[in-house]
Amino acid sequence: MWRYQVLDISEQHFRQLRMLIRLEQAEAYIIARTARPWPPEIALHPRQHTVLIKRDAIN
């Protein structure tokens, strides 16, 4: 398992990682330390009423 700072990963590397996750050849987690809820719950489509982002709290 490897740990990276998000700012050190390029957009191309992020796309490659997402492809590996889709192909089930990689597993990745994002840990965010912030006082505000993150990620913000934003609808992807104007007619979408409920937005659910699967997330677990780490204490």
All heavy atoms as a GROMACS GRO file, in nm:
protein
  507
    1MET      N    1   0.085  -0.117   0.000
    1MET     CA    2   0.000   0.000   0.000
    1MET      C    3   0.090   0.123   0.000
    1MET      O    4   0.192   0.126   0.067
    1MET     CB    5  -0.091  -0.003   0.124
    1MET     CG    6  -0.194   0.106   0.122
    1MET     SD    7  -0.310   0.099   0.260
    1MET     CE    8  -0.402  -0.045   0.216
    2TRP      N    9   0.049   0.223  -0.076
    2TRP     CA   10   0.128   0.346  -0.089
    2TRP      C   11   0.044   0.464  -0.047
    2TRP      O   12  -0.076   0.466  -0.065
    2TRP     CB   13   0.173   0.364  -0.235
    2TRP     CG   14   0.255   0.250  -0.281
    2TRP    CD1   15   0.212   0.140  -0.350
    2TRP    CD2   16   0.394   0.229  -0.259
    2TRP    NE1   17   0.315   0.054  -0.372
    2TRP    CE2   18   0.429   0.106  -0.317
    2TRP    CE3   19   0.492   0.302  -0.195
    2TRP    CZ2   20   0.557   0.056  -0.314
    2TRP    CZ3   21   0.620   0.252  -0.193
    2TRP    CH2   22   0.651   0.131  -0.252
    3ARG      N   23   0.110   0.565   0.004
    3ARG     CA   24   0.042   0.688   0.048
    3ARG      C   25   0.098   0.805  -0.032
    3ARG      O   26   0.218   0.822  -0.043
    3ARG     CB   27   0.068   0.709   0.197
    3ARG     CG   28   0.003   0.830   0.254
    3ARG     CD   29   0.031   0.837   0.402
    3ARG     NE   30  -0.022   0.959   0.458
    3ARG     CZ   31  -0.022   0.986   0.585
    3ARG    NH1   32   0.029   0.901   0.671
    3ARG    NH2   33  -0.072   1.099   0.628
    4TYR      N   34   0.007   0.886  -0.088
    4TYR     CA   35   0.047   1.000  -0.170
    4TYR      C   36  -0.025   1.126  -0.125
    4TYR      O   37  -0.137   1.118  -0.076
    4TYR     CB   38   0.011   0.978  -0.318
    4TYR     CG   39   0.079   0.860  -0.380
    4TYR    CD1   40   0.015   0.738  -0.390
    4TYR    CD2   41   0.208   0.871  -0.429
    4TYR    CE1   42   0.077   0.629  -0.447
    4TYR    CE2   43   0.270   0.763  -0.487
    4TYR     CZ   44   0.205   0.642  -0.496
    4TYR     OH   45   0.266   0.534  -0.553
    5GLN      N   46   0.036   1.239  -0.146
    5GLN     CA   47  -0.031   1.368  -0.129
    5GLN      C   48  -0.107   1.395  -0.259
    5GLN      O   49  -0.053   1.377  -0.368
    5GLN     CB   50   0.071   1.480  -0.103
    5GLN     CG   51   0.143   1.468   0.028
    5GLN     CD   52   0.052   1.491   0.147
    5GLN    OE1   53  -0.045   1.566   0.139
    5GLN    NE2   54   0.082   1.425   0.256
    6VAL      N   55  -0.230   1.440  -0.248
    6VAL     CA   56  -0.312   1.462  -0.366
    6VAL      C   57  -0.248   1.564  -0.461
    6VAL      O   58  -0.253   1.549  -0.583
    6VAL     CB   59  -0.454   1.506  -0.327
    6VAL    CG1   60  -0.536   1.545  -0.448
    6VAL    CG2   61  -0.524   1.395  -0.251
    7LEU      N   62  -0.185   1.666  -0.406
    7LEU     CA   63  -0.125   1.769  -0.491
    7LEU      C   64  -0.007   1.716  -0.573
    7LEU      O   65   0.030   1.776  -0.674
    7LEU     CB   66  -0.078   1.887  -0.405
    7LEU     CG   67  -0.190   1.965  -0.337
    7LEU    CD1   68  -0.131   2.073  -0.247
    7LEU    CD2   69  -0.284   2.026  -0.439
    8ASP      N   70   0.050   1.604  -0.532
    8ASP     CA   71   0.163   1.547  -0.605
    8ASP      C   72   0.120   1.458  -0.722
    8ASP      O   73   0.202   1.420  -0.804
    8ASP     CB   74   0.251   1.463  -0.512
    8ASP     CG   75   0.318   1.549  -0.406
    8ASP    OD1   76   0.331   1.670  -0.428
    8ASP    OD2   77   0.358   1.494  -0.302
    9ILE      N   78  -0.009   1.424  -0.731
    9ILE     CA   79  -0.058   1.336  -0.837
    9ILE      C   80  -0.108   1.421  -0.953
    9ILE      O   81  -0.191   1.512  -0.934
    9ILE     CB   82  -0.171   1.246  -0.784
    9ILE    CG1   83  -0.118   1.158  -0.671
    9ILE    CG2   84  -0.229   1.160  -0.896
    9ILE    CD1   85  -0.223   1.077  -0.602
   10SER      N   86  -0.062   1.391  -1.073
   10SER     CA   87  -0.107   1.466  -1.191
   10SER      C   88  -0.244   1.416  -1.235
   10SER      O   89  -0.292   1.309  -1.193
   10SER     CB   90  -0.008   1.448  -1.306
   10SER     OG   91  -0.012   1.315  -1.354
   11GLU      N   92  -0.310   1.493  -1.319
   11GLU     CA   93  -0.441   1.453  -1.372
   11GLU      C   94  -0.430   1.322  -1.449
   11GLU      O   95  -0.518   1.238  -1.441
   11GLU     CB   96  -0.497   1.563  -1.462
   11GLU     CG   97  -0.542   1.686  -1.389
   11GLU     CD   98  -0.663   1.661  -1.301
   11GLU    OE1   99  -0.750   1.580  -1.338
   11GLU    OE2  100  -0.668   1.721  -1.193
   12GLN      N  101  -0.323   1.304  -1.524
   12GLN     CA  102  -0.303   1.181  -1.601
   12GLN      C  103  -0.289   1.061  -1.507
   12GLN      O  104  -0.348   0.956  -1.531
   12GLN     CB  105  -0.180   1.193  -1.692
   12GLN     CG  106  -0.156   1.070  -1.779
   12GLN     CD  107  -0.269   1.047  -1.878
   12GLN    OE1  108  -0.338   1.139  -1.920
   12GLN    NE2  109  -0.289   0.923  -1.915
   13HIS      N  110  -0.212   1.076  -1.400
   13HIS     CA  111  -0.198   0.967  -1.303
   13HIS      C  112  -0.331   0.935  -1.236
   13HIS      O  113  -0.363   0.818  -1.211
   13HIS     CB  114  -0.094   1.002  -1.197
   13HIS     CG  115   0.046   0.999  -1.249
   13HIS    ND1  116   0.136   1.099  -1.222
   13HIS    CD2  117   0.110   0.910  -1.327
   13HIS    CE1  118   0.249   1.072  -1.280
   13HIS    NE2  119   0.236   0.958  -1.346
   14PHE      N  120  -0.409   1.038  -1.206
   14PHE     CA  121  -0.539   1.018  -1.144
   14PHE      C  122  -0.632   0.941  -1.238
   14PHE      O  123  -0.702   0.849  -1.195
   14PHE     CB  124  -0.600   1.152  -1.103
   14PHE     CG  125  -0.725   1.138  -1.024
   14PHE    CD1  126  -0.722   1.089  -0.894
   14PHE    CD2  127  -0.847   1.174  -1.078
   14PHE    CE1  128  -0.838   1.076  -0.820
   14PHE    CE2  129  -0.963   1.162  -1.005
   14PHE     CZ  130  -0.959   1.112  -0.876
   15ARG      N  131  -0.631   0.975  -1.367
   15ARG     CA  132  -0.712   0.902  -1.465
   15ARG      C  133  -0.669   0.757  -1.474
   15ARG      O  134  -0.752   0.667  -1.484
   15ARG     CB  135  -0.703   0.969  -1.602
   15ARG     CG  136  -0.780   1.097  -1.612
   15ARG     CD  137  -0.785   1.146  -1.757
   15ARG     NE  138  -0.811   1.287  -1.757
   15ARG     CZ  139  -0.722   1.381  -1.788
   15ARG    NH1  140  -0.601   1.348  -1.826
   15ARG    NH2  141  -0.754   1.507  -1.783
   16GLN      N  142  -0.538   0.734  -1.474
   16GLN     CA  143  -0.487   0.596  -1.480
   16GLN      C  144  -0.529   0.518  -1.356
   16GLN      O  145  -0.567   0.401  -1.366
   16GLN     CB  146  -0.336   0.596  -1.494
   16GLN     CG  147  -0.287   0.646  -1.628
   16GLN     CD  148  -0.135   0.664  -1.631
   16GLN    OE1  149  -0.068   0.658  -1.528
   16GLN    NE2  150  -0.082   0.689  -1.750
   17LEU      N  151  -0.525   0.580  -1.240
   17LEU     CA  152  -0.566   0.514  -1.118
   17LEU      C  153  -0.714   0.480  -1.122
   17LEU      O  154  -0.755   0.369  -1.084
   17LEU     CB  155  -0.537   0.603  -0.997
   17LEU     CG  156  -0.581   0.549  -0.861
   17LEU    CD1  157  -0.513   0.416  -0.831
   17LEU    CD2  158  -0.552   0.651  -0.753
   18ARG      N  159  -0.797   0.571  -1.170
   18ARG     CA  160  -0.940   0.543  -1.182
   18ARG      C  161  -0.966   0.427  -1.276
   18ARG      O  162  -1.053   0.343  -1.250
   18ARG     CB  163  -1.015   0.668  -1.230
   18ARG     CG  164  -1.023   0.775  -1.122
   18ARG     CD  165  -1.099   0.895  -1.166
   18ARG     NE  166  -1.237   0.856  -1.193
   18ARG     CZ  167  -1.331   0.941  -1.230
   18ARG    NH1  168  -1.302   1.069  -1.244
   18ARG    NH2  169  -1.453   0.901  -1.251
   19MET      N  170  -0.890   0.417  -1.383
   19MET     CA  171  -0.905   0.304  -1.477
   19MET      C  172  -0.866   0.173  -1.408
   19MET      O  173  -0.935   0.072  -1.422
   19MET     CB  174  -0.820   0.326  -1.602
   19MET     CG  175  -0.831   0.213  -1.702
   19MET     SD  176  -0.999   0.183  -1.762
   19MET     CE  177  -1.024   0.328  -1.860
   20LEU      N  178  -0.757   0.173  -1.332
   20LEU     CA  179  -0.716   0.053  -1.260
   20LEU      C  180  -0.822   0.011  -1.158
   20LEU      O  181  -0.846  -0.108  -1.139
   20LEU     CB  182  -0.582   0.075  -1.190
   20LEU     CG  183  -0.460   0.084  -1.281
   20LEU    CD1  184  -0.338   0.124  -1.200
   20LEU    CD2  185  -0.437  -0.049  -1.352
   21ILE      N  186  -0.886   0.108  -1.095
   21ILE     CA  187  -0.993   0.076  -0.999
   21ILE      C  188  -1.111   0.014  -1.071
   21ILE      O  189  -1.168  -0.085  -1.026
   21ILE     CB  190  -1.034   0.202  -0.921
   21ILE    CG1  191  -0.918   0.246  -0.830
   21ILE    CG2  192  -1.160   0.178  -0.840
   21ILE    CD1  193  -0.938   0.382  -0.769
   22ARG      N  194  -1.148   0.070  -1.186
   22ARG     CA  195  -1.259   0.013  -1.264
   22ARG      C  196  -1.228  -0.129  -1.310
   22ARG      O  197  -1.317  -0.213  -1.316
   22ARG     CB  198  -1.288   0.100  -1.387
   22ARG     CG  199  -1.364   0.223  -1.355
   22ARG     CD  200  -1.414   0.292  -1.482
   22ARG     NE  201  -1.456   0.426  -1.450
   22ARG     CZ  202  -1.394   0.537  -1.492
   22ARG    NH1  203  -1.289   0.528  -1.569
   22ARG    NH2  204  -1.438   0.654  -1.457
   23LEU      N  205  -1.103  -0.156  -1.343
   23LEU     CA  206  -1.062  -0.290  -1.387
   23LEU      C  207  -1.038  -0.384  -1.268
   23LEU      O  208  -0.997  -0.498  -1.288
   23LEU     CB  209  -0.936  -0.281  -1.473
   23LEU     CG  210  -0.950  -0.206  -1.604
   23LEU    CD1  211  -0.815  -0.190  -1.672
   23LEU    CD2  212  -1.049  -0.277  -1.697
   24GLU      N  213  -1.060  -0.334  -1.148
   24GLU     CA  214  -1.041  -0.408  -1.024
   24GLU      C  215  -0.896  -0.457  -1.008
   24GLU      O  216  -0.871  -0.564  -0.956
   24GLU     CB  217  -1.139  -0.524  -1.013
   24GLU     CG  218  -1.283  -0.478  -1.008
   24GLU     CD  219  -1.382  -0.591  -0.998
   24GLU    OE1  220  -1.341  -0.709  -1.000
   24GLU    OE2  221  -1.502  -0.561  -0.988
   25GLN      N  222  -0.802  -0.375  -1.054
   25GLN     CA  223  -0.660  -0.405  -1.038
   25GLN      C  224  -0.595  -0.316  -0.933
   25GLN      O  225  -0.477  -0.330  -0.905
   25GLN     CB  226  -0.587  -0.391  -1.171
   25GLN     CG  227  -0.632  -0.491  -1.274
   25GLN     CD  228  -0.552  -0.480  -1.403
   25GLN    OE1  229  -0.458  -0.402  -1.413
   25GLN    NE2  230  -0.590  -0.557  -1.501
   26ALA      N  231  -0.675  -0.225  -0.876
   26ALA     CA  232  -0.624  -0.135  -0.772
   26ALA      C  233  -0.737  -0.100  -0.678
   26ALA      O  234  -0.855  -0.115  -0.711
   26ALA     CB  235  -0.566  -0.009  -0.835
   27GLU      N  236  -0.699  -0.054  -0.562
   27GLU     CA  237  -0.794  -0.009  -0.460
   27GLU      C  238  -0.736   0.120  -0.403
   27GLU      O  239  -0.617   0.128  -0.376
   27GLU     CB  240  -0.802  -0.117  -0.352
   27GLU     CG  241  -0.910  -0.098  -0.252
   27GLU     CD  242  -0.918  -0.218  -0.159
   27GLU    OE1  243  -0.890  -0.331  -0.202
   27GLU    OE2  244  -0.951  -0.195  -0.042
   28ALA      N  245  -0.820   0.221  -0.387
   28ALA     CA  246  -0.771   0.350  -0.339
   28ALA      C  247  -0.872   0.414  -0.244
   28ALA      O  248  -0.993   0.393  -0.258
   28ALA     CB  249  -0.745   0.444  -0.457
   29TYR      N  250  -0.821   0.490  -0.149
   29TYR     CA  251  -0.904   0.560  -0.052
   29TYR      C  252  -0.854   0.703  -0.042
   29TYR      O  253  -0.735   0.730  -0.053
   29TYR     CB  254  -0.894   0.495   0.086
   29TYR     CG  255  -0.941   0.353   0.087
   29TYR    CD1  256  -0.852   0.249   0.066
   29TYR    CD2  257  -1.075   0.324   0.105
   29TYR    CE1  258  -0.896   0.118   0.064
   29TYR    CE2  259  -1.118   0.192   0.103
   29TYR     CZ  260  -1.030   0.090   0.083
   29TYR     OH  261  -1.073  -0.039   0.082
   30ILE      N  262  -0.947   0.795  -0.018
   30ILE     CA  263  -0.912   0.934   0.004
   30ILE      C  264  -0.948   0.968   0.148
   30ILE      O  265  -1.060   0.944   0.191
   30ILE     CB  266  -0.987   1.028  -0.092
   30ILE    CG1  267  -0.946   1.000  -0.236
   30ILE    CG2  268  -0.963   1.174  -0.055
   30ILE    CD1  269  -1.023   1.079  -0.339
   31ILE      N  270  -0.854   1.023   0.221
   31ILE     CA  271  -0.877   1.066   0.358
   31ILE      C  272  -0.866   1.217   0.361
   31ILE      O  273  -0.763   1.273   0.324
   31ILE     CB  274  -0.776   1.002   0.455
   31ILE    CG1  275  -0.790   0.850   0.450
   31ILE    CG2  276  -0.795   1.056   0.595
   31ILE    CD1  277  -0.684   0.778   0.527
   32ALA      N  278  -0.975   1.283   0.401
   32ALA     CA  279  -0.978   1.430   0.403
   32ALA      C  280  -0.990   1.476   0.547
   32ALA      O  281  -1.078   1.432   0.620
   32ALA     CB  282  -1.094   1.482   0.320
   33ARG      N  283  -0.902   1.566   0.587
   33ARG     CA  284  -0.910   1.628   0.720
   33ARG      C  285  -0.960   1.770   0.702
   33ARG      O  286  -0.890   1.855   0.650
   33ARG     CB  287  -0.774   1.630   0.786
   33ARG     CG  288  -0.724   1.495   0.822
   33ARG     CD  289  -0.593   1.504   0.895
   33ARG     NE  290  -0.537   1.372   0.908
   33ARG     CZ  291  -0.409   1.344   0.915
   33ARG    NH1  292  -0.321   1.443   0.911
   33ARG    NH2  293  -0.367   1.222   0.927
   34THR      N  294  -1.085   1.792   0.743
   34THR     CA  295  -1.145   1.923   0.730
   34THR      C  296  -1.256   1.937   0.832
   34THR      O  297  -1.315   1.839   0.874
   34THR     CB  298  -1.200   1.945   0.587
   34THR    OG1  299  -1.261   2.073   0.581
   34THR    CG2  300  -1.299   1.841   0.546
   35ALA      N  301  -1.284   2.060   0.871
   35ALA     CA  302  -1.392   2.085   0.966
   35ALA      C  303  -1.527   2.087   0.895
   35ALA      O  304  -1.631   2.073   0.957
   35ALA     CB  305  -1.370   2.218   1.037
   36ARG      N  306  -1.525   2.101   0.763
   36ARG     CA  307  -1.650   2.107   0.686
   36ARG      C  308  -1.680   1.968   0.627
   36ARG      O  309  -1.589   1.891   0.601
   36ARG     CB  310  -1.636   2.206   0.571
   36ARG     CG  311  -1.613   2.346   0.616
   36ARG     CD  312  -1.596   2.435   0.499
   36ARG     NE  313  -1.573   2.572   0.542
   36ARG     CZ  314  -1.551   2.671   0.460
   36ARG    NH1  315  -1.546   2.650   0.330
   36ARG    NH2  316  -1.530   2.791   0.507
   37PRO      N  317  -1.809   1.938   0.603
   37PRO     CA  318  -1.840   1.811   0.536
   37PRO      C  319  -1.782   1.811   0.395
   37PRO      O  320  -1.793   1.910   0.323
   37PRO     CB  321  -1.993   1.809   0.532
   37PRO     CG  322  -2.040   1.928   0.604
   37PRO     CD  323  -1.924   2.016   0.636
   38TRP      N  324  -1.718   1.702   0.360
   38TRP     CA  325  -1.657   1.693   0.228
   38TRP      C  326  -1.671   1.551   0.178
   38TRP      O  327  -1.660   1.458   0.257
   38TRP     CB  328  -1.509   1.730   0.236
   38TRP     CG  329  -1.447   1.738   0.102
   38TRP    CD1  330  -1.442   1.847   0.021
   38TRP    CD2  331  -1.382   1.634   0.029
   38TRP    NE1  332  -1.378   1.817  -0.096
   38TRP    CE2  333  -1.342   1.685  -0.093
   38TRP    CE3  334  -1.358   1.499   0.056
   38TRP    CZ2  335  -1.277   1.609  -0.190
   38TRP    CZ3  336  -1.293   1.424  -0.040
   38TRP    CH2  337  -1.253   1.480  -0.160
   39PRO      N  338  -1.694   1.524   0.055
   39PRO     CA  339  -1.718   1.620  -0.054
   39PRO      C  340  -1.858   1.681  -0.043
   39PRO      O  341  -1.947   1.620   0.014
   39PRO     CB  342  -1.707   1.534  -0.180
   39PRO     CG  343  -1.741   1.397  -0.137
   39PRO     CD  344  -1.698   1.386   0.006
   40PRO      N  345  -1.875   1.801  -0.098
   40PRO     CA  346  -2.008   1.861  -0.093
   40PRO      C  347  -2.105   1.777  -0.176
   40PRO      O  348  -2.067   1.720  -0.277
   40PRO     CB  349  -1.988   2.000  -0.155
   40PRO     CG  350  -1.863   1.989  -0.235
   40PRO     CD  351  -1.779   1.884  -0.169
   41GLU      N  352  -2.227   1.772  -0.130
   41GLU     CA  353  -2.328   1.692  -0.200
   41GLU      C  354  -2.390   1.778  -0.310
   41GLU      O  355  -2.476   1.862  -0.284
   41GLU     CB  356  -2.431   1.640  -0.102
   41GLU     CG  357  -2.368   1.543  -0.003
   41GLU     CD  358  -2.467   1.489   0.097
   41GLU    OE1  359  -2.582   1.535   0.100
   41GLU    OE2  360  -2.427   1.400   0.173
   42ILE      N  361  -2.343   1.759  -0.431
   42ILE     CA  362  -2.387   1.837  -0.547
   42ILE      C  363  -2.454   1.742  -0.645
   42ILE      O  364  -2.398   1.638  -0.680
   42ILE     CB  365  -2.268   1.908  -0.615
   42ILE    CG1  366  -2.201   2.003  -0.517
   42ILE    CG2  367  -2.314   1.981  -0.741
   42ILE    CD1  368  -2.072   2.062  -0.569
   43ALA      N  369  -2.574   1.777  -0.688
   43ALA     CA  370  -2.646   1.693  -0.784
   43ALA      C  371  -2.574   1.694  -0.918
   43ALA      O  372  -2.524   1.797  -0.964
   43ALA     CB  373  -2.789   1.744  -0.800
   44LEU      N  374  -2.567   1.577  -0.981
   44LEU     CA  375  -2.501   1.566  -1.111
   44LEU      C  376  -2.596   1.603  -1.225
   44LEU      O  377  -2.552   1.632  -1.335
   44LEU     CB  378  -2.450   1.424  -1.131
   44LEU     CG  379  -2.346   1.376  -1.028
   44LEU    CD1  380  -2.312   1.230  -1.052
   44LEU    CD2  381  -2.222   1.462  -1.036
   45HIS      N  382  -2.724   1.602  -1.199
   45HIS     CA  383  -2.824   1.631  -1.300
   45HIS      C  384  -2.928   1.724  -1.238
   45HIS      O  385  -2.963   1.708  -1.121
   45HIS     CB  386  -2.890   1.499  -1.347
   45HIS     CG  387  -2.975   1.516  -1.467
   45HIS    ND1  388  -3.108   1.551  -1.459
   45HIS    CD2  389  -2.947   1.504  -1.599
   45HIS    CE1  390  -3.158   1.559  -1.580
   45HIS    NE2  391  -3.064   1.531  -1.667
   46PRO      N  392  -2.981   1.822  -1.312
   46PRO     CA  393  -3.077   1.916  -1.254
   46PRO      C  394  -3.202   1.849  -1.196
   46PRO      O  395  -3.263   1.900  -1.103
   46PRO     CB  396  -3.115   2.006  -1.372
   46PRO     CG  397  -3.004   1.993  -1.469
   46PRO     CD  398  -2.947   1.855  -1.449
   47ARG      N  399  -3.242   1.733  -1.249
   47ARG     CA  400  -3.361   1.665  -1.200
   47ARG      C  401  -3.331   1.569  -1.086
   47ARG      O  402  -3.420   1.503  -1.035
   47ARG     CB  403  -3.428   1.590  -1.314
   47ARG     CG  404  -3.481   1.684  -1.419
   47ARG     CD  405  -3.552   1.609  -1.526
   47ARG     NE  406  -3.597   1.700  -1.630
   47ARG     CZ  407  -3.655   1.664  -1.741
   47ARG    NH1  408  -3.676   1.536  -1.764
   47ARG    NH2  409  -3.692   1.752  -1.830
   48GLN      N  410  -3.208   1.559  -1.048
   48GLN     CA  411  -3.170   1.470  -0.939
   48GLN      C  412  -3.199   1.538  -0.806
   48GLN      O  413  -3.146   1.644  -0.776
   48GLN     CB  414  -3.021   1.437  -0.951
   48GLN     CG  415  -2.972   1.336  -0.852
   48GLN     CD  416  -2.824   1.306  -0.874
   48GLN    OE1  417  -2.761   1.364  -0.961
   48GLN    NE2  418  -2.773   1.216  -0.795
   49HIS      N  419  -3.285   1.476  -0.726
   49HIS     CA  420  -3.328   1.540  -0.600
   49HIS      C  421  -3.241   1.498  -0.482
   49HIS      O  422  -3.211   1.579  -0.396
   49HIS     CB  423  -3.474   1.507  -0.572
   49HIS     CG  424  -3.565   1.563  -0.676
   49HIS    ND1  425  -3.590   1.697  -0.693
   49HIS    CD2  426  -3.637   1.502  -0.774
   49HIS    CE1  427  -3.671   1.717  -0.793
   49HIS    NE2  428  -3.702   1.601  -0.846
   50THR      N  429  -3.205   1.372  -0.475
   50THR     CA  430  -3.123   1.326  -0.363
   50THR      C  431  -2.983   1.292  -0.413
   50THR      O  432  -2.966   1.235  -0.518
   50THR     CB  433  -3.184   1.202  -0.297
   50THR    OG1  434  -3.195   1.099  -0.394
   50THR    CG2  435  -3.321   1.233  -0.239
   51VAL      N  436  -2.886   1.334  -0.336
   51VAL     CA  437  -2.746   1.307  -0.370
   51VAL      C  438  -2.687   1.230  -0.254
   51VAL      O  439  -2.681   1.278  -0.142
   51VAL     CB  440  -2.668   1.440  -0.391
   51VAL    CG1  441  -2.524   1.411  -0.425
   51VAL    CG2  442  -2.734   1.522  -0.498
   52LEU      N  443  -2.644   1.109  -0.279
   52LEU     CA  444  -2.582   1.027  -0.176
   52LEU      C  445  -2.441   0.990  -0.219
   52LEU      O  446  -2.420   0.930  -0.322
   52LEU     CB  447  -2.664   0.900  -0.152
   52LEU     CG  448  -2.806   0.921  -0.102
   52LEU    CD1  449  -2.878   0.788  -0.094
   52LEU    CD2  450  -2.806   0.987   0.034
   53ILE      N  451  -2.345   1.030  -0.138
   53ILE     CA  452  -2.205   0.993  -0.162
   53ILE      C  453  -2.166   0.899  -0.050
   53ILE      O  454  -2.175   0.934   0.068
   53ILE     CB  455  -2.114   1.117  -0.164
   53ILE    CG1  456  -2.156   1.211  -0.276
   53ILE    CG2  457  -1.967   1.077  -0.178
   53ILE    CD1  458  -2.084   1.343  -0.276
   54LYS      N  459  -2.127   0.777  -0.085
   54LYS     CA  460  -2.091   0.679   0.016
   54LYS      C  461  -1.962   0.723   0.083
   54LYS      O  462  -1.860   0.745   0.017
   54LYS     CB  463  -2.074   0.542  -0.049
   54LYS     CG  464  -2.046   0.432   0.049
   54LYS     CD  465  -2.033   0.299  -0.020
   54LYS     CE  466  -1.998   0.193   0.080
   54LYS     NZ  467  -1.977   0.063   0.015
   55ARG      N  468  -1.967   0.737   0.215
   55ARG     CA  469  -1.848   0.778   0.289
   55ARG      C  470  -1.859   0.726   0.433
   55ARG      O  471  -1.968   0.709   0.486
   55ARG     CB  472  -1.830   0.928   0.288
   55ARG     CG  473  -1.949   1.006   0.340
   55ARG     CD  474  -1.930   1.153   0.320
   55ARG     NE  475  -2.055   1.224   0.348
   55ARG     CZ  476  -2.078   1.345   0.312
   55ARG    NH1  477  -1.989   1.412   0.245
   55ARG    NH2  478  -2.192   1.403   0.339
   56ASP      N  479  -1.746   0.700   0.492
   56ASP     CA  480  -1.739   0.653   0.630
   56ASP      C  481  -1.654   0.750   0.710
   56ASP      O  482  -1.553   0.799   0.662
   56ASP     CB  483  -1.675   0.514   0.637
   56ASP     CG  484  -1.757   0.409   0.566
   56ASP    OD1  485  -1.881   0.416   0.574
   56ASP    OD2  486  -1.698   0.321   0.502
   57ALA      N  487  -1.695   0.776   0.833
   57ALA     CA  488  -1.618   0.863   0.921
   57ALA      C  489  -1.503   0.785   0.982
   57ALA      O  490  -1.518   0.670   1.021
   57ALA     CB  491  -1.706   0.920   1.029
   58ILE      N  492  -1.386   0.845   0.986
   58ILE     CA  493  -1.269   0.786   1.050
   58ILE      C  494  -1.239   0.868   1.175
   58ILE      O  495  -1.217   0.988   1.167
   58ILE     CB  496  -1.148   0.788   0.955
   58ILE    CG1  497  -1.177   0.709   0.830
   58ILE    CG2  498  -1.025   0.732   1.027
   58ILE    CD1  499  -1.067   0.719   0.726
   59ASN      N  500  -1.242   0.803   1.287
   59ASN     CA  501  -1.216   0.874   1.414
   59ASN      C  502  -1.077   0.842   1.465
   59ASN      O  503  -1.023   0.741   1.448
   59ASN     CB  504  -1.318   0.837   1.518
   59ASN     CG  505  -1.456   0.886   1.477
   59ASN    OD1  506  -1.468   0.988   1.413
   59ASN    ND2  507  -1.558   0.812   1.514
   0.00000   0.00000   0.00000
